[in-house]
Amino acid sequence: MNASPKVAELISLLGDASRATILTSLMDGRFHTASELALAAGITPQTASFHLGKMVAGKLVTVEKHGRYRYYQLADHEIAQSLEMLLTLSKPAEVRSLRQSSQMKALREARTCYDHLAGKLGVRLTESMLDHGYLEKGQTEFTVTPEGERFFADFGLDLPALRKQRRSFSRICLDWSERQHHLAGTLGHAVVARFFELNWIKRPPSGRAIIVTEQGKAGLEAHFGISDL
């Protein structure tokens, strides 16, 4: 994959603080209205719509119209990957309030990175799968071991179907807050989707941070040896 043009476009658009906030808000992988994104960026809905129009034109963001509303989402996982890389290189955001401090702490603990698990939980989960021998670490991707094939099948994942998708299967992603690697790609997405299905994790009303449920705490300890969440 040659992501250079997209990275260049991202860098250009990230030069504006409001657009940068909008893009990072879209890193949760969900659709959002201009009003929701305006609230996150601290700007008017009209200004947000202007910025979103530029990002749609630049093919960084897609838009769908349903009734009177337009819903925006990051264009694809490659945009999210480029954004995550740029976040890794950037300085940490300056914390100006207790609310912002709480939000940053929650993001560092557990969040979605477009369509896979990130933050401390994402890193610990990946380390657990490596320690249990389910994965082996390569240069750019993790390899699923025979033991891992059995584990993921028992966990309800269809690995042959995941491998047929037209994107990376088990990409190694650098976590911007932990500065360590976590599992991405179709396998990473399938794992987090399964966690949602099992009610191990849930989303708050807004934001990218996720909440580990009591069921999740029990399941993560039983299946992955992860405790003290």
C-alpha positions, -999 to 999 in steps of 0.1 A, spaced: 0 0 0 13 35 -9 -4 58 15 18 88 8 -8 109 -10 -33 103 18 -7 112 44 1 144 26 -36 153 25 -40 145 61 -10 167 71 -25 196 51 -59 192 67 -45 187 102 -30 221 100 -63 234 112 -71 226 148 -108 222 142 -103 198 114 -78 178 134 -103 175 162 -130 164 138 -108 137 123 -97 123 156 -133 123 168 -141 101 137 -115 76 148 -142 57 167 -153 43 134 -189 55 138 -210 79 118 -215 114 133 -236 144 123 -220 178 117 -236 191 149 -220 163 170 -186 170 155 -191 207 159 -197 202 196 -165 180 199 -144 207 181 -160 237 199 -172 253 167 -205 261 151 -223 235 130 -220 257 99 -182 259 104 -181 221 109 -200 216 77 -175 237 58 -146 217 72 -163 184 65 -170 195 29 -133 200 24 -125 166 39 -152 149 18 -138 165 -13 -103 153 -3 -118 117 1 -107 115 37 -143 114 50 -175 99 35 -210 112 39 -244 95 38 -277 114 38 -307 100 57 -337 122 58 -328 157 68 -294 146 83 -260 140 69 -238 114 86 -200 115 83 -174 88 88 -137 83 80 -133 71 44 -115 38 52 -91 20 75 -61 34 56 -71 69 66 -74 57 102 -40 40 100 -24 72 87 -41 93 115 -29 68 141 7 72 128 5 110 129 -9 108 164 21 87 175 45 114 162 26 144 177 30 159 211 4 149 238 -25 173 239 -23 200 266 -48 192 294 -68 223 303 -96 210 326 -106 181 349 -131 169 323 -104 168 296 -80 150 320 -107 123 327 -114 119 290 -77 115 282 -73 89 310 -102 69 297 -88 70 261 -54 57 274 -71 29 293 -92 15 264 -105 29 231 -113 19 196 -88 28 169 -113 30 140 -122 -7 141 -99 -24 165 -90 -22 202 -63 2 214 -50 19 245 -37 -1 275 -63 -28 271 -54 -33 234 -17 -36 242 -23 -60 271 -46 -81 250 -20 -84 223 7 -92 248 -15 -119 263 -21 -135 229 17 -135 223 24 -150 257 -2 -177 252 14 -186 219 -17 -177 198 3 -151 179 39 -146 168 52 -112 159 67 -105 125 79 -73 109 45 -58 99 20 -85 108 13 -110 135 12 -147 125 -15 -169 140 0 -201 153 -17 -235 151 -27 -230 188 -40 -196 178 -61 -211 150 -78 -234 175 -83 -207 201 -98 -182 177 -121 -208 162 -133 -218 197 -138 -181 204 -162 -178 175 -140 -163 148 -140 -175 111 -104 -171 102 -106 -184 66 -134 -158 59 -113 -130 76 -83 -139 54 -103 -134 22 -111 -98 30 -92 -73 9 -71 -57 36 -44 -66 61 -53 -97 81 -33 -91 114 -14 -58 110 9 -46 137 -2 -12 148 18 12 170 -3 26 199 1 64 202 -5 65 239 12 33 250 41 35 224 37 -3 221 22 -25 195 -13 -39 193 -33 -61 169 -51 -44 140 -64 -56 106 -94 -78 100 -84 -101 129 -82 -71 153 -116 -59 141 -131 -94 145 -118 -96 181 -133 -63 191 -166 -71 173 -168 -104 193 -162 -85 225 -192 -63 217 -213 -93 209 -204 -109 242 -211 -76 261 -176 -76 273 -172 -40 263 -196 -11 256 -195 24 243 -203 55 263 -228 79 247 -199 98 230 -162 95 224 -137 68 215 -131 54 250 -148 21 257 -160 6 290 -152 -29 301 -183 -45 317 -183 -69 346 -189 -97 321 -159 -84 302 -137 -84 333 -146 -120 340 -141 -131 304 -108 -113 299 -94 -130 330 -107 -164 321 -97 -164 284 -67 -141 284 -54 -139 319 -60 -102 321 -72 -89 355 -72 -57 376 -92 -38 350 
